Amino acid sequence: MKRVNKTNLDERQELILLKIEHNAFWLAFWALFASILIQMIRLIRLDGSTEAIAGEFLVFSLMAAYMTLSSIRHGIWDRHLKPDLKTNLFVSLIAGLFIVVVQLIQSQLRYPGAFLRSISASLITGFITCLISFLALTIFASIMKRKQQKLEAEEEENME
C-alpha cells in the first residue's frame, strides 16, 4: 500500500509551518544548551557528579550531530557565515573563550583557593578547545565544499 503525504495546507501555510518548526528547533537547542550549563554549575557545587545531565547532553548532541551532518549532506554551511579560514578561526576563538570562562567558574567553585591554577587550567582547556574546533570546522568546510561542487555538477548534468 502506498503512503500518500496529503496535506491540508497551501504553500503559504506550509512555509509558515516550516518557519515555526525552525524556530522551535533552535529554541529547544539553545534551551538545552543553557540547561546543561546551569546544571553543570549547580552540580559542581553539590557533589561534582555530572550524571544528572546525561539525558540533556545526549539530546543536545544528537540535535547538533543531525544538523551538522544533514547540512553538509545537502551542501549547506550557514545563512550568514562563509566556510573560510577566517570565519573558522573566529568561531573557534569564541568557543575557546567560552570554555575558558566555564572552566574558570567550575574550578573556582570546586577549588576556591587555587585561582592561579584555575586560570592556567582554564587557558589550556580553552586552547585545546579552540584547536579542536578549528580543525573540525576546517575539515567539515572542506567536505561541504566538495559536496557543493558535486551537487552543482549533477545539476548542470541534469540541465543538459
Rosetta blueprint (number, residue, H / E / L):
1 M L
2 K L
3 R L
4 V L
5 N L
6 K L
7 T L
8 N L
9 L L
10 D L
11 E H
12 R H
13 Q H
14 E H
15 L H
16 I H
17 L H
18 L H
19 K H
20 I H
21 E H
22 H H
23 N H
24 A H
25 F H
26 W H
27 L H
28 A H
29 F H
30 W H
31 A H
32 L H
33 F H
34 A H
35 S H
36 I H
37 L H
38 I H
39 Q H
40 M H
41 I H
42 R H
43 L H
44 I H
45 R H
46 L H
47 D L
48 G L
49 S L
50 T L
51 E H
52 A H
53 I H
54 A H
55 G H
56 E H
57 F H
58 L H
59 V H
60 F H
61 S H
62 L H
63 M H
64 A H
65 A H
66 Y H
67 M H
68 T H
69 L H
70 S H
71 S H
72 I H
73 R H
74 H L
75 G L
76 I L
77 W L
78 D L
79 R L
80 H L
81 L L
82 K L
83 P L
84 D L
85 L H
86 K H
87 T H
88 N H
89 L H
90 F H
91 V H
92 S H
93 L H
94 I H
95 A H
96 G H
97 L H
98 F H
99 I H
100 V H
101 V H
102 V H
103 Q H
104 L H
105 I H
106 Q H
107 S H
108 Q H
109 L H
110 R H
111 Y L
112 P L
113 G L
114 A L
115 F H
116 L H
117 R H
118 S H
119 I H
120 S H
121 A H
122 S H
123 L H
124 I H
125 T H
126 G H
127 F H
128 I H
129 T H
130 C H
131 L H
132 I H
133 S H
134 F H
135 L H
136 A H
137 L H
138 T H
139 I H
140 F H
141 A H
142 S H
143 I H
144 M H
145 K H
146 R H
147 K H
148 Q H
149 Q H
150 K H
151 L H
152 E H
153 A H
154 E H
155 E H
156 E H
157 E H
158 N H
159 M H
160 E L
